[in-house]
Amino acid sequence: KTTITRGHSCVACANRKVRCDGQRPCSTCRRSATQCLSKPVQPARAKRTRRARQPSTIRSTTPDSSKVVESSLCELVNERGHSRYVENVMWVGVGKELSAFSGQDEPDLDIDSPSDTSPASILGEGLIFGQSVVNLSDKHPDPSRIIWLWSTYLENVNILVRILHIPTVQPLILNMASDPTRPKTKEALLFSIYLAAICSVPQCDYAEAERIMGQPIGESIQLYTGLAQQALINARFLQTPNFLTLQALALFLVAQRARLDPQTMWQLTGVAIRSAQQLGFHREKALTSPSVSVFQAELRRRLWWELTLLESFAAKQCGVMSIISFRSLWDTNRPLNINDSALHPETQDVPHGVPGITETSFCSARFEVGELTIRYTSPDRTLQDPRDVDVAIEELQQRLENRLLKHCDPSIPWHKLLRLFCRGALARIKLTVQRHQMFASSGLSLDQRDSTFLLCLHLVEAPNSFTRDKALQKYLWQANAFFAIDAFMFLLGEIAYRTIEQPLPVPLGTVWAEIEKAFDSQPRLLYDESNAIYSAVRNLSLKAWEKTCGQNAEQAVPQFIRILRSRSATTNTSGEVTHTAALNTSTGDVAETNTFDGNEFNFDLDSLDPNWSKIAIPDDQEFWEYWQQFAADETGL
C-alpha cells in the first residue's frame, strides 16, 4: 500500500481534492488520461523565536523596504505564443508545459493578437474606448505624410521619450506604409506614433503642419486620437497585452498627457502598469531570465520606467497614492545611458552605460530624479530624515553635473532642455520638502517666504523660457504637462495676501510678466472648467491683480485679466484698458530675449533656505488635501 504524504499530491488531484497515490503517473491521472504534474515542493518555514511585544521589537521587525524581497515563485511562461509573468504556485508548476506546448516566444516585434474579433472578446476594450473592431487599412496617411510624421517624431519626441529602438522601428515604419496585411499590434504602434508626432507640433509650426496634413492641426489631433484608440481596440490591448501594444498605449498616454482629464489618465496608466506587470516588466529576475534577450530586457526596462513616471504623474494629478511609490513591489533596474547603436537584437553581452551625453541622457536624468522622489515620498520610503534628503539631493545634483550637465553643448537645443530640466527638477524636489511647512500653523518667517517665493518664481519662469527660444518650442508639448501649479499658486497667494510691510523680493512687474506668460502658454489655466484647482487659480489671479494693480488707471491690463474680469459676475469691468502692452514698472520694461541657454535657471539651491532640511516631510496626500480645501475656499465649493 502506497503511503500518502501531505503535499505530495499531483496538480490534478489537488485541484479535484481527491486522494493521490503518489505514483507518477498516479492512478487517477491514468484513468482520466490526464497529464500528471507534480506540485513544486515548498521549502520548510524557519521557526521564529517568540519575542516580547515591546515597541522596540515591533519596530525592529518592520521589513526594510530598501531591500526588495524577491519571490521564489516567479516565472515567465509562454501561453498561446505570448509571454506571461506568474507568481502563482499552479502557474509556475505548469509553466514549462505551457512553453513546450506553445512553442518558443516570438520576437517582440512579430507578436500579433489572436484573430478573435467577436463582440464578447473586446468587451473590456469597449468599456474604455469602444465596442467594435474597425478596419483601419485605408486610414493611414499617404507615404509622404508618414515620412513627415516620422521625422517629426524623431525631432520632437524621441529624445524625451525613449521607448522605441529607432534602428529597429524605422524599417517597420517605412515598410508598413505599403503593407496591406500589417498585424494589428504593429498598426496600433504606428497610429500612436502618428498621434505623438502631431501632438508635439509647436504653434510656430502649425502652418507647415496644416499644409502637409491638409487640415487644421486641431482636426488632425482629433482624427489621430480616435484612430490610435481604435487601433488599440483592434489589437485587443487589454486581453492580450504584449510589448508592442504596451508601447502603443504608452505613446498614446504620453501624447495625451496634457489633454486627458486626470481621472481618465490615472485609470489608463493603471491599465498600462497592470499589463506591464502581467508581462513581468516589474521584476528584474524576469527580465534576466534565459528566455529574454539582452535587447528585449533593455527595451522593457525603458518602457517600464516610462510607465512608472506616467503613473506617478497621473496619481499626483488625482491626489491618490501612486502604486509605483511602493518600491518593494518592483525592482526593475534603471535603463542604461547608451545610444541605440550600442543595442541590437543580436546583442549577447550587456552594454555598459557611458558617462557623457547619449540619446538616452534626458530620460536617464528623468529616471534618476524620479527614483529619488520615490525614496523620500513613498510610504515605505528609505529616506526618513530630512537631513538625509538634503544629502541625497546634493549627491544627485553632483552626479548629474559630473555625468551629464558638464558635457552639454549649448548650441544643441535638447542639451539646453536637459540643463533646464535637471536644475528645475532639483529645485522642485526642494519645494516639495519646503511646501509642507508653508501651510503649517506656525507659518513661515518672512525670510523663508521670500526664499520660497524666489524658488517658485524660478519654477514658473522655466517653462516660460520655451516661448523665448524658437529652438526649444518643439519640446513645449512636454513642458506643458509638467507645469508647476503648486509654485504658481504660491506666487499668486503671496501677491494677494502680503501687506505693505511685507514687500516682494522682486519687482511686482517682473512677477506679473511671468504670470501673464504662464497664462499664455497654459490655456487650461484660463479655460478648463472641470478642474477645481484651475478655478482657484483664476479667482486668486483676479484677487491678486485687483489688490496690487486694479486701482492704477495707468497700468496696462493683461489679456488674461480682461477675460477673467469679463467672466466674473461681481467685478465691474467698465474701467478696463483695451490694449495689452507689456507691464511697465519703476525698474523699466520687462526684457524679452530670443534665446535661452539653460543657465538662467542656474541659481544656488542652498541659498533658498538654510534650515529647509529641518522641516518634517508629511505624505503627499496631506498636501493634496490642503489644496483641495484651498480650491474649495477659492471657488466657493
C-alpha positions in Angstrom: 0.0 0.0 0.0 1.3 3.4 -1.0 1.9 5.8 1.8 0.4 9.2 1.1 2.5 12.2 2.4 1.0 15.6 2.8 1.9 17.9 0.0 2.8 15.2 -2.5 -0.4 15.1 -4.4 -0.2 15.9 -8.1 -1.7 19.1 -9.5 -4.8 17.4 -10.9 -5.6 15.5 -7.7 -5.0 18.7 -5.6 -7.3 20.7 -7.8 -10.0 18.0 -7.6 -9.5 17.5 -3.9 -9.1 13.7 -4.3 -6.6 11.4 -2.8 -3.4 10.9 -4.8 -1.4 7.6 -4.6 1.9 9.5 -5.0 2.9 7.5 -8.1 3.9 9.2 -11.3 1.7 9.0 -13.2 -0.9 8.4 -10.4 -3.8 6.1 -10.8 -6.3 8.9 -11.1 -4.5 10.6 -13.9 -4.0 7.2 -15.7 -7.8 6.6 -15.6 -8.7 10.0 -16.8 -5.8 10.2 -19.4 -4.6 13.4 -17.8 -1.0 14.5 -17.7 0.3 14.0 -14.2 2.3 17.0 -13.0 4.0 17.3 -9.6 3.4 20.3 -7.4 6.6 22.2 -6.6 8.0 21.4 -3.2 7.9 24.4 -0.9 10.9 24.9 1.4 10.1 24.4 5.1 9.4 27.6 7.1 12.1 28.6 9.5 10.9 28.5 13.1 10.5 32.0 14.5 11.6 32.7 18.0 9.0 34.4 20.2 9.8 37.9 21.1 8.3 40.2 23.7 5.7 42.6 22.4 7.7 45.7 23.0 7.6 48.8 20.8 11.3 48.5 20.1 10.9 44.9 19.0 7.9 45.7 16.8 9.9 48.5 15.0 12.9 46.2 14.5 10.8 43.6 12.8 9.4 46.0 10.2 10.6 44.9 6.8 13.4 47.0 5.3 11.7 48.5 2.2 15.0 49.3 0.7 15.6 45.6 0.2 13.2 44.2 -2.3 12.1 40.7 -1.4 12.5 38.6 -4.5 9.8 36.0 -4.9 11.0 32.4 -5.4 7.7 31.7 -7.3 8.0 34.0 -10.3 8.5 32.9 -13.8 7.8 33.9 -17.4 5.6 31.3 -19.1 4.5 31.0 -22.7 0.8 31.0 -23.2 -0.5 30.8 -26.8 2.6 32.5 -28.1 2.6 35.3 -25.5 5.0 35.7 -22.6 3.2 35.9 -19.2 4.6 36.6 -15.8 3.2 34.5 -13.0 3.7 34.4 -9.2 1.2 31.6 -8.5 2.1 28.0 -7.4 -0.1 26.4 -10.0 1.2 28.5 -12.9 4.8 28.1 -12.0 4.2 24.3 -11.8 2.8 24.1 -15.3 4.8 26.9 -16.9 7.3 24.6 -18.6 4.5 22.5 -20.0 2.8 25.6 -21.4 6.0 26.7 -23.0 6.6 23.3 -24.6 3.1 23.2 -25.8 3.0 26.7 -27.3 6.5 26.7 -28.7 9.2 29.4 -28.4 8.3 33.0 -27.8 8.2 35.0 -31.0 10.3 38.2 -31.2 8.6 41.2 -29.6 8.2 43.0 -32.9 6.5 40.0 -34.5 3.8 39.2 -31.9 0.2 39.6 -33.1 -3.1 39.3 -31.4 -5.4 36.3 -31.9 -7.9 36.6 -34.7 -11.0 36.5 -32.4 -12.9 39.7 -33.0 -16.3 38.8 -31.7 -18.1 41.4 -29.6 -17.6 39.4 -26.4 -13.9 39.2 -27.0 -13.5 43.0 -26.9 -15.9 43.8 -24.1 -13.1 45.1 -21.9 -11.8 47.4 -24.5 -15.4 48.6 -25.1 -15.6 49.8 -21.5 -12.8 52.3 -22.3 -12.7 53.2 -25.9 -15.4 51.4 -28.0 -17.1 48.1 -28.7 -16.3 47.0 -32.2 -13.4 46.3 -34.4 -12.9 48.6 -37.4 -10.7 48.1 -40.4 -8.1 50.8 -40.5 -6.2 49.8 -43.5 -7.4 52.8 -45.5 -6.9 55.2 -42.6 -3.2 55.5 -42.8 -1.7 58.8 -44.2 -0.1 58.6 -47.6 3.7 57.8 -47.7 4.8 61.4 -47.9 2.8 62.3 -44.7 4.1 59.2 -42.9 7.7 60.3 -43.6 6.9 63.8 -42.3 5.2 62.4 -39.2 8.1 60.0 -38.5 10.7 62.8 -38.9 8.6 65.0 -36.6 8.6 62.2 -34.0 12.3 61.8 -34.2 12.8 65.5 -33.9 10.3 66.4 -31.1 9.5 63.2 -29.2 12.3 60.6 -29.4 14.8 62.4 -27.2 12.3 63.0 -24.5 10.6 59.5 -24.5 12.9 56.6 -25.3 10.6 53.7 -25.6 11.3 52.9 -29.2 14.5 51.4 -30.6 14.9 53.6 -33.7 17.1 51.3 -35.9 14.5 48.5 -35.4 11.4 50.6 -35.7 12.3 52.7 -38.7 12.2 49.9 -41.2 8.8 48.9 -39.7 7.5 52.5 -40.4 8.7 52.5 -43.9 7.6 49.0 -44.8 4.2 49.1 -43.1 3.0 52.1 -45.1 2.6 49.8 -48.1 1.8 46.5 -46.3 -1.9 45.7 -46.6 -1.6 42.7 -44.3 0.0 44.6 -41.4 -0.5 42.9 -38.0 -2.9 44.8 -35.7 -0.2 45.2 -33.0 2.1 46.9 -35.3 -0.7 49.0 -36.7 -1.5 50.2 -33.1 2.1 51.3 -32.7 2.0 53.1 -36.0 -1.1 55.1 -35.1 0.3 56.0 -31.7 3.5 57.3 -33.4 1.4 59.4 -35.7 -0.6 60.8 -32.8 2.5 61.6 -30.7 4.1 63.3 -33.7 1.1 65.5 -34.5 0.6 66.4 -30.8 4.2 67.5 -30.5 4.0 70.2 -33.3 4.6 73.6 -31.7 2.3 76.5 -32.5 5.0 78.2 -34.6 5.0 75.2 -37.0 1.2 74.9 -37.3 1.1 76.5 -40.8 3.6 73.9 -42.2 1.8 71.0 -40.4 -1.6 72.1 -41.7 -0.2 72.4 -45.3 1.3 68.9 -45.2 -1.6 67.2 -43.4 -4.2 69.1 -45.4 -6.4 70.1 -42.5 -6.2 72.3 -39.3 -4.0 71.0 -36.6 -6.9 70.5 -34.2 -8.7 68.3 -36.6 -5.5 66.2 -37.2 -5.1 65.7 -33.4 -8.8 64.7 -33.1 -8.6 62.3 -36.1 -5.5 60.5 -34.9 -6.6 60.3 -31.3 -9.6 58.4 -32.5 -7.6 56.2 -34.9 -5.0 55.4 -32.2 -7.7 54.4 -29.8 -9.4 52.2 -32.4 -6.1 50.6 -33.3 -5.6 49.7 -29.7 -9.1 48.2 -29.6 -8.3 46.2 -32.7 -5.1 44.9 -31.1 -7.1 43.8 -28.0 -4.6 45.6 -25.8 -6.4 44.6 -22.6 -7.0 40.9 -23.2 -3.7 40.0 -24.9 -1.1 42.6 -23.9 2.3 42.3 -25.4 5.3 44.5 -25.9 4.1 46.2 -29.0 0.6 47.1 -27.7 2.1 48.3 -24.5 4.5 50.6 -26.4 1.5 51.8 -28.4 -0.5 52.5 -25.2 2.4 54.3 -23.6 2.9 56.6 -26.6 -0.8 57.3 -26.6 -0.8 58.3 -23.0 2.4 60.4 -23.4 0.8 62.3 -26.3 -2.5 62.8 -24.4 -1.0 63.6 -21.0 -1.8 67.3 -21.2 -5.2 66.7 -22.8 -6.8 63.9 -20.9 -8.6 64.7 -17.7 -6.7 63.5 -14.6 -9.1 60.7 -13.7 -9.0 59.1 -17.1 -5.3 59.5 -17.3 -4.8 57.8 -14.0 -7.1 54.9 -14.9 -5.4 54.3 -18.2 -1.9 54.4 -16.7 -3.2 51.8 -14.3 -4.1 49.6 -17.2 -0.6 50.1 -18.6 1.1 49.3 -15.3 -1.1 46.1 -14.8 -0.3 45.0 -18.4 3.4 45.5 -17.8 3.2 43.5 -14.6 1.5 40.7 -16.4 4.4 40.6 -18.8 7.0 40.7 -15.9 8.4 44.1 -16.6 8.4 45.0 -12.9 10.8 42.2 -11.9 14.5 42.2 -12.8 14.6 38.5 -12.4 12.0 38.1 -15.1 14.0 40.4 -17.4 17.2 38.5 -16.9 15.7 35.0 -17.5 17.2 32.9 -20.3 14.1 33.4 -22.5 14.6 37.2 -22.6 17.4 38.6 -24.7 19.6 41.4 -23.7 18.0 43.6 -26.3 14.4 42.8 -25.1 15.3 43.3 -21.5 16.7 46.7 -22.0 13.8 47.9 -24.1 11.4 46.5 -21.4 13.3 48.5 -18.7 12.9 51.7 -20.8 9.2 51.0 -21.2 8.6 50.1 -17.5 10.4 53.2 -16.2 8.4 55.5 -18.6 5.2 53.9 -17.4 6.2 54.5 -13.8 6.7 58.2 -14.4 3.4 58.4 -16.3 1.5 56.6 -13.5 3.1 58.7 -10.8 2.3 61.9 -12.6 -1.3 60.8 -13.1 -1.7 59.7 -9.5 -0.5 63.0 -8.2 -2.9 64.9 -10.5 -5.7 62.9 -9.0 -4.5 63.2 -5.4 -4.1 59.5 -4.9 -1.1 57.3 -3.8 0.8 56.0 -6.7 1.2 52.2 -6.8 4.7 52.9 -8.0 5.5 54.6 -4.7 5.7 51.2 -3.1 9.2 50.4 -4.2 9.1 47.0 -2.6 6.6 45.9 -5.3 9.1 46.3 -8.2 12.8 46.1 -8.6 13.5 46.8 -12.3 16.9 48.4 -12.9 17.1 51.8 -14.5 17.8 51.7 -18.2 21.4 52.2 -19.4 22.7 55.6 -20.6 23.6 54.3 -24.1 22.9 55.1 -27.7 20.6 52.9 -29.8 23.6 51.9 -31.9 25.1 50.1 -28.9 22.0 47.8 -28.7 20.6 45.5 -31.3 18.6 42.2 -31.3 21.7 40.0 -31.6 23.4 41.6 -28.6 24.8 38.9 -26.3 26.6 40.9 -23.7 25.0 43.6 -21.6 26.3 47.0 -22.8 27.9 49.3 -20.3 26.4 52.7 -19.6 28.7 55.5 -20.6 29.4 58.9 -18.9 28.5 61.9 -21.0 25.7 62.7 -23.4 23.9 60.0 -25.3 20.5 59.7 -27.0 19.1 58.4 -23.7 20.6 61.0 -21.4 17.4 63.1 -21.0 15.4 60.0 -19.9 18.3 58.9 -17.7 18.1 62.2 -15.8 14.3 61.9 -15.5 14.6 58.4 -14.1 17.2 59.3 -11.6 15.1 62.2 -10.3 12.1 60.0 -10.2 13.9 57.4 -8.2 15.0 60.0 -5.6 11.4 61.3 -5.4 10.1 57.8 -4.7 12.8 57.3 -2.0 11.6 60.2 0.1 7.8 60.3 -0.7 6.8 56.7 -0.7 5.0 55.0 2.3 7.9 52.6 2.6 10.5 55.4 1.9 14.1 54.8 2.7 14.8 58.5 3.3 13.0 59.4 6.5 15.2 62.1 7.9 15.1 65.5 6.1 18.9 65.7 6.5 19.2 62.5 4.6 17.1 64.0 1.9 19.4 67.0 1.8 22.4 64.8 1.4 20.6 62.8 -1.3 19.7 65.9 -3.3 23.3 67.2 -3.1 24.6 63.8 -4.3 22.2 63.7 -7.2 23.0 67.3 -8.2 26.7 66.5 -8.2 26.2 63.2 -10.1 24.1 64.9 -12.8 26.6 67.7 -13.1 29.6 65.4 -13.5 27.9 62.8 -15.6 25.7 64.9 -17.9 25.5 68.6 -17.5 29.2 69.5 -17.9 29.1 67.7 -21.2 26.2 69.7 -22.6 26.7 71.7 -25.8 24.6 74.9 -25.5 24.3 75.0 -29.3 22.2 71.8 -29.3 18.5 72.5 -28.3 17.8 69.4 -26.3 21.1 69.9 -24.3 19.6 73.2 -23.2 16.5 71.4 -22.3 18.5 68.8 -20.3 20.1 71.6 -18.3 16.8 73.3 -17.7 15.1 70.0 -16.6 17.9 68.9 -14.2 18.1 72.2 -12.3 14.3 72.7 -12.3 13.7 69.2 -11.1 16.2 69.6 -8.2 14.6 72.9 -7.3 11.1 71.3 -7.3 12.3 68.5 -5.0 13.3 71.1 -2.5 10.0 72.9 -2.9 8.2 69.6 -2.3 10.0 69.4 1.1 9.5 73.1 1.9 5.9 73.4 0.8 4.5 71.4 3.7 5.8 73.9 6.1 4.4 76.8 4.1 0.9 76.0 5.3 1.7 74.8 8.8 0.0 76.6 11.7 3.3 78.3 12.6 3.7 79.5 9.0 7.0 80.7 7.5 9.1 83.6 8.5 9.3 86.5 6.1 12.8 85.4 5.0 11.6 81.9 4.4 8.6 83.2 2.4 11.0 85.3 0.3 13.2 82.3 -0.3 10.3 80.2 -1.3 8.9 82.9 -3.4 12.1 83.1 -5.4 12.2 79.3 -5.8 8.6 79.3 -7.1 9.3 82.2 -9.5 12.1 80.2 -11.0 9.9 77.2 -11.4 7.3 79.3 -13.2 9.9 81.0 -15.3 11.4 77.8 -16.6 8.6 76.7 -18.9 8.1 80.3 -20.0 11.6 80.2 -21.3 10.4 78.0 -24.1 8.4 80.8 -25.6 11.6 82.9 -25.8 13.6 80.4 -27.8 12.2 79.1 -31.0 14.6 76.1 -31.0 13.0 74.9 -27.8 9.4 75.3 -28.8 9.4 71.8 -30.3 9.6 70.5 -26.8 6.8 72.7 -25.4 4.3 69.8 -25.6 6.3 68.0 -22.8 6.9 71.1 -20.7 3.2 71.9 -20.6 2.5 68.6 -18.9 4.8 69.4 -16.0 3.7 73.0 -15.2 4.4 73.7 -11.5 0.9 74.5 -10.4 1.9 74.5 -6.7 4.6 77.1 -7.3 2.2 79.2 -9.4 -0.4 79.3 -6.7 2.1 80.2 -4.1 3.2 83.2 -6.1 -0.4 84.3 -6.5 -1.2 83.8 -2.8 1.8 85.9 -1.8 0.8 88.7 -4.1 -2.8 88.6 -2.9 -2.2 88.4 0.8 1.1 90.2 1.6 0.8 93.5 3.4 2.6 96.8 2.6 5.1 95.9 5.4 5.9 92.7 3.6 7.3 93.7 0.1 8.0 91.1 -2.5 11.7 90.2 -3.0 11.5 91.1 -6.7 9.7 93.9 -8.6 6.0 93.3 -8.9 6.0 94.0 -12.7 8.5 91.2 -13.2 6.3 88.7 -11.4 3.2 89.7 -13.3 5.1 89.4 -16.6 5.9 85.8 -15.8 2.3 85.1 -14.6 1.0 86.5 -17.9 3.4 84.3 -19.9 2.2 81.3 -17.9 -1.4 82.0 -18.8 -0.4 82.4 -22.5 1.5 79.1 -22.5 -1.1 77.2 -20.4 -4.5 77.8 -21.9 -6.1 75.3 -19.5 -5.5 77.7 -16.6 -7.9 80.1 -18.3 -10.5 77.8 -19.9 -10.6 74.5 -18.1 -13.8 74.5 -16.1 -13.6 70.9 -14.9 -10.7 71.3 -12.6 -11.3 73.0 -9.3 -7.6 73.8 -8.9 -7.7 75.9 -12.1 -10.8 77.6 -10.9 -9.0 78.6 -7.8 -6.1 79.9 -9.9 -8.4 82.1 -11.8 -10.1 83.5 -8.8 -6.8 84.0 -6.9 -5.2 85.7 -10.0 -8.1 88.2 -10.2 -7.9 88.9 -6.5 -4.2 89.4 -6.6 -4.5 91.8 -9.6 -7.3 93.9 -8.1 -5.3 94.3 -4.9 -2.0 95.3 -6.5 -2.8 96.9 -9.8 -6.6 97.2 -10.2 -6.8 100.8 -9.0 -4.0 102.0 -11.2 -5.6 103.6 -14.2 -2.3 103.9 -16.0 -1.5 100.2 -15.6 -1.8 98.1 -18.8 -4.3 95.3 -18.2 -3.1 91.9 -19.5 -5.4 90.0 -21.7 -6.0 87.2 -19.2 -7.2 89.7 -16.6 -9.6 91.1 -19.1 -11.0 87.7 -19.8 -11.3 86.9 -16.1 -13.0 90.2 -15.4 -15.5 89.6 -18.2 -16.3 86.2 -16.8 -16.7 87.5 -13.3 -20.3 88.4 -12.3 -19.1 90.5 -9.4 -16.4 92.5 -11.0 -17.0 96.0 -12.5 -15.2 96.0 -15.9 -16.2 99.5 -17.0 -12.7 100.8 -16.4 -10.8 98.2 -18.4 -7.9 99.2 -20.5 -8.3 98.0 -24.1 -4.7 97.2 -25.0 -2.2 94.5 -24.0 1.0 96.4 -23.7 3.8 94.8 -21.7 3.9 95.6 -18.0 5.9 98.6 -17.0 7.4 99.0 -13.6 9.6 101.5 -11.9 12.6 99.5 -12.9 11.7 99.7 -16.6 10.2 97.3 -19.1 10.5 93.6 -18.6 13.1 92.4 -21.1 12.4 89.7 -23.7 15.1 87.5 -25.1 15.2 85.4 -28.1 17.5 82.6 -26.9 17.8 80.6 -23.7 21.0 78.7 -22.9 19.7 76.7 -19.9 21.8 78.7 -17.4 19.0 81.1 -16.5 17.9 78.5 -14.0 21.3 78.1 -12.5 20.6 79.6 -9.1 22.0 78.3 -5.9 19.6 75.8 -4.4 21.3 76.0 -1.0 20.7 79.8 -0.7 17.0 79.3 -0.7 16.6 78.4 3.0 19.5 77.2 5.2 17.1 75.5 7.5 15.0 73.7 4.9 16.4 70.3 5.8 15.0 70.5 9.3 11.4 70.5 8.0 9.4 67.4 8.6 8.1 65.7 5.4 4.4 64.7 5.6 2.8 62.5 3.0 1.8 64.0 -0.4 -1.8 63.1 0.5 -1.7 65.7 3.2 -0.5 68.4 0.7 -3.2 67.4 -1.7 -5.9 67.7 0.9 -4.7 71.2 1.7 -5.0 72.2 -1.9 -8.5 70.6 -2.2 -9.6 72.7 0.8 -7.9 75.7 -0.7 -9.6 75.2 -4.0 -13.0 74.8 -2.2 -12.4 78.1 -0.4 -11.4 80.0 -3.6 -14.2 78.5 -5.7 -16.9 78.5 -3.1 -17.4 74.8 -3.4 
